Amino acid sequence: MRLSFAFAHALPLLFLAGCQSAQAPAGKAAAPTATAAPVAAAAAAANAAPAFIDRALGVSLAAVAGMQVHRDFARSYLDNGAWKAYAAPDSQGSPLVALVMDGSNHIITAELRIGTSSDGAALRDCSAVPDSASPESTSTVLLDGVAFRHFRAADAAMSHYMQVEGYRAVHQGRCIAIDLLLTGTNPDVYPEPPALPFTRAQAWEKLHEALAAVHFTH
């Protein structure tokens, strides 16, 4: 997959509702910083047999080691499981496919989601970014030759957090929403904090490996 932008290598510290900075609005947290998918992982994904393909839409998803294919979107405290992150309650669309990182649980979950919509309002506003998006993160990038509107956003509340890196584009008459999501709960709220199955840095590395596995066939 060809990306026309460079991801930063630093990831944000844990941001939770109880420890947000004074500059952040209540219920919000600083946007995550993306990292670049390893070149070797991108090459491997490009050569792998598709784990999922939608021929009408012209999109395929190569298998990614350490991630499992799902056909629906799991819900979290800050996410309603809609077809795209930050979808309005009346937004019309459908989950297409998700890749979920092995070990994901209620403490930390890493997931790539692809959702689509042919609804008129969704198509009209396809490139719009949510209010939670970090202004400096908004840009236009190429994913496998298709131009996407890119943004990063984040929210936190009641010891739960959500970090999102989103991509939006109209392709083959449908709005495509690709979301990299990192969600979870502050483990310190538990009397005995559970061990994490993976770190946030490992999660973002795997999510960008998954992003490199997305390909467009036409």
Disulfide bonds with the S-S distance in Angstrom:
Cys126-Cys175 2.13
